[in-house]
């Protein structure tokens, strides 16, 4: 069996999927599992992190975000373990069971569909936001902690804007292997500023129920990704390629 598939399948077998689904629904389409992915898989993913470090694109938007990013086009070429996890059928089936939605991958032309986020300089952060979907359907985010040597926290507000529910503030570490799943249009969240001499790296993967997007919204999405994440050259000049072979 493929090592990534084997490790993911084993991780899924060790969790109560129905309990996760119940928690996901109760928390307005949000669930968190600390250190869920096995160390062997995390080690493979972190090796990909180190491989793509030269490709980090630094970005700064005053009063909103500061940090580094590596988008899907680069990951497809240089991060085989990450791409294998994103595309693993067992992983996709697991997410569909938890969310109760018929999930699929984002189109290969979406540079945001699978990306790494690097917080490596003092003050790196991102302000409160939703992972707004420009697709004709909701967009679901999976966040996986890979490197956590920081005082930064993932700050979330559950039930924000939900009639009859009191908002609940949650502050989370994203230790290696930690798994977080949420509906991007429903979770108000931020990353607090990085301290001196600290580092934080996380992987995000996006899934949709309808991969269609209007040309106007695709342009808006690409402009947002160019300015806020990956740079114009990567977004408009990059081309998705076939995944590299897994290192043995």
Secondary structure as UniProt FT lines:
FT   HELIX           3..13
FT   HELIX           17..26
FT   TURN            27..28
FT   STRAND          30..33
FT   TURN            34..35
FT   HELIX           39..52
FT   HELIX           53..55
FT   STRAND          57..61
FT   TURN            62..64
FT   STRAND          65..70
FT   HELIX           72..78
FT   HELIX           80..87
FT   HELIX           89..99
FT   STRAND          104..105
FT   TURN            108..109
FT   TURN            111..112
FT   STRAND          114..119
FT   TURN            122..123
FT   STRAND          125..129
FT   STRAND          139..149
FT   STRAND          154..158
FT   TURN            159..161
FT   TURN            163..164
FT   STRAND          168..172
FT   TURN            176..177
FT   STRAND          179..183
FT   TURN            184..186
FT   STRAND          188..191
FT   TURN            196..197
FT   STRAND          199..208
FT   HELIX           215..225
FT   HELIX           226..230
FT   HELIX           232..237
//
